[in-house]
Amino acid sequence: MFSTSFSRLFTLCSALASLSVGFAAPHARRAQVPTGPKFVIYTDSAIGGGTVLPPLEQIQGFNVVNLAFLLTTGPADQAANWAALPADQRQQLKQQYNSAGVSLVVSAFGETEHPTSQDPTTVANNLAQFVLNTDLDGIDIDYEEFELVVQQPGVGEAWLTTLTQTLRQQLPQGQFILSHAPVGPWFQPSFCPGGCYLTVDKNVGALIDWYNIQFYNQSPSPGYEDCNTLLNSAGGSSIFEIQKSGVDVNKLVIGKPGTTADITNGGFIDPATLGTCVQQAVAGGWNAGVMAFQFPHADVNWITAVKGSSFAA
C-alpha cells in the first residue's frame, strides 16, 4: 500500500510488549470473522483527537478495518496507535466494533518493508503474537517485494507459503482472519517466473480467507481504470481472468484508492463509476466485496456509492 505517513514512530515499550513471544498453543478465544462479502477499509494516517479507529458512523457499510502497518521491528502508524492503547480500552473498542459487525485486523509490511531476508516462521510467530496480545480479529499480509519476485523465482512464493502456514498454526481458520493484499498483476500468468500469487494460492490458498487485491498503482498498463480492465481483460489479471486461472472468484476483493491522494501511479475510479463495475461483477457471479485505501478519503459515502444496490442488505 502507498503509505501517507513516513515517520514510522512507535512507543518502544508497547512495541516490545505486544511482540513478546510465547508460542505454546493457539489462542483459545474466537475472533470475529465476517461471512459473505468483505468490505474492507484501511487506516494508516492518524485520525487525531485522541481517536485511533475510524468512527463507526463514518464507516457504516464496511465490515473490516485494517490497521496499518505492523513491521518486523514492531507496530507503526495506526497499528502503533492501537498497540499503545490501554488493554481495557482496546477490549472495549473491540467489543463495540464487533457488536456493530466490524472486525479489527492489523496489516503487515506494506511498501516500506521487505521482510524476505528474515526467517518466515519467526516472522509469522511474532505477527501472530501481536494479534493475540492486542485483541485483534486477525492479520492481513501486504507483501510488496516487487523486484525479488521477478529476479529470484520461487523465493517469495516459498516464503509466503511458510509464513501463511505458520500463521494458521497460531491463528486457526474460522477463529481468526487471515487475508493477503497482493497487487493485481501478481495473478497474471507468466508475470513472475515463480508464479507469484497463482503459486501462493495453489500452495496455501485454502488457508487464506480472501485477497484484498490492489487494483491500482499499475498505470499505464493494465491500469484498472475502467470496468473492462478491472473485470474482464487485463492480460490475465482482471477479476474474471484470475478466476479462469483457478482462484476462487469469491476470494477476489476489489481494492481501490479512496482518492488520487492515496495512490502513486494510477488506478483511481470515482465511486459512482466503480459502483457500475461492481454491479457488472455481481451479475457475472462475483460476490467477494470491495476494499478501500484509505480512511478518511474512503468513508460511508464512498462505500455507499460503490455498493449501490448490488449487495443484499
Helices and strands as residue ranges (DSSP letters): H 12-18, E 38-43, G 56-58, E 64-71, E 74-75, H 77-84, H 87-99, E 103-109, H 120-133, E 138-142, H 146-151, H 155-170, E 177-180, G 184-187, H 196-204, G 205-207, E 210-214, H 227-231, H 239-244, G 249-251, E 252-257, G 260-262, H 271-283, E 289-293, H 300-307
